[in-house]
Amino acid sequence: MSEIGVQYHGNGNIHIIGEYDEFEKKQGVWRKYHWTGKLYSETLFLDDKEHGLEKFYDEDGDLVETRLWNNGELIDLIKND
């Protein structure tokens, strides 16, 4: 059985949202948001470790950085200028 985890900014907008498995480990896509409500990052988790692509966005919604993870180890980092 899984559970959705949610944290909020002081203004009531969602700050972080994602899924925990029955062992309380992060699984799947976790999203963080700027206080304005716009997407800040998307991170893939597997058994509580970053795994796969992680993307970061500025407040205009432009992709500014991408990270590639393998079982919690950072493999590559790409900055978008």
C-alpha positions in Angstrom: 0.0 0.0 0.0 1.4 3.4 -1.0 0.8 6.8 0.4 1.1 10.3 -1.1 3.3 12.7 0.7 2.6 16.4 0.4 4.2 19.5 2.0 3.0 23.1 1.5 4.5 26.5 1.3 3.4 29.1 3.8 1.0 30.6 1.2 -0.8 27.3 0.8 0.6 26.2 -2.5 2.1 22.8 -2.8 5.9 22.7 -2.1 6.6 18.9 -2.5 4.5 16.0 -3.6 5.3 12.4 -4.2 4.6 8.8 -3.3 5.9 6.6 -0.5 5.7 2.8 -0.6 4.6 0.6 2.2 8.1 0.7 3.7 8.0 4.6 3.7 10.6 4.8 0.8 10.2 7.4 -1.9 9.1 5.9 -5.2 8.4 7.3 -8.7 8.2 10.9 -9.6 8.5 13.5 -6.9 7.8 17.1 -7.8 8.8 20.4 -6.0 7.2 23.7 -6.8 8.2 27.3 -6.5 6.2 29.3 -3.9 4.3 30.7 -6.9 3.0 27.2 -7.8 5.1 26.7 -10.8 7.2 23.5 -11.2 10.7 23.7 -9.7 11.9 20.1 -10.1 11.0 16.6 -11.0 13.0 13.8 -9.5 12.6 10.0 -10.1 13.1 7.8 -7.0 13.6 4.1 -6.7 13.7 2.7 -3.1 14.3 6.2 -1.6 17.3 6.9 -3.9 17.4 9.2 -7.0 17.3 7.1 -10.1 17.0 8.3 -13.6 16.5 11.9 -14.7 16.1 14.9 -12.4 15.0 18.2 -14.0 15.1 21.7 -12.6 13.1 24.7 -13.9 13.2 28.4 -13.3 10.2 30.4 -12.4 9.4 31.0 -16.1 9.2 27.3 -16.6 12.4 27.0 -18.6 14.6 23.9 -18.0 17.8 25.1 -16.4 19.5 21.9 -15.3 19.2 18.1 -15.8 20.9 15.5 -13.6 21.2 11.8 -14.3 21.2 9.5 -11.3 21.9 5.8 -10.9 20.8 4.3 -7.6 21.5 7.5 -5.6 24.8 8.2 -7.4 25.1 11.3 -9.6 26.2 10.2 -13.1 25.9 13.4 -15.1 24.9 17.1 -14.8 23.8 19.2 -17.7 23.3 23.0 -17.3 21.0 24.7 -19.8 22.1 28.3 -20.3 
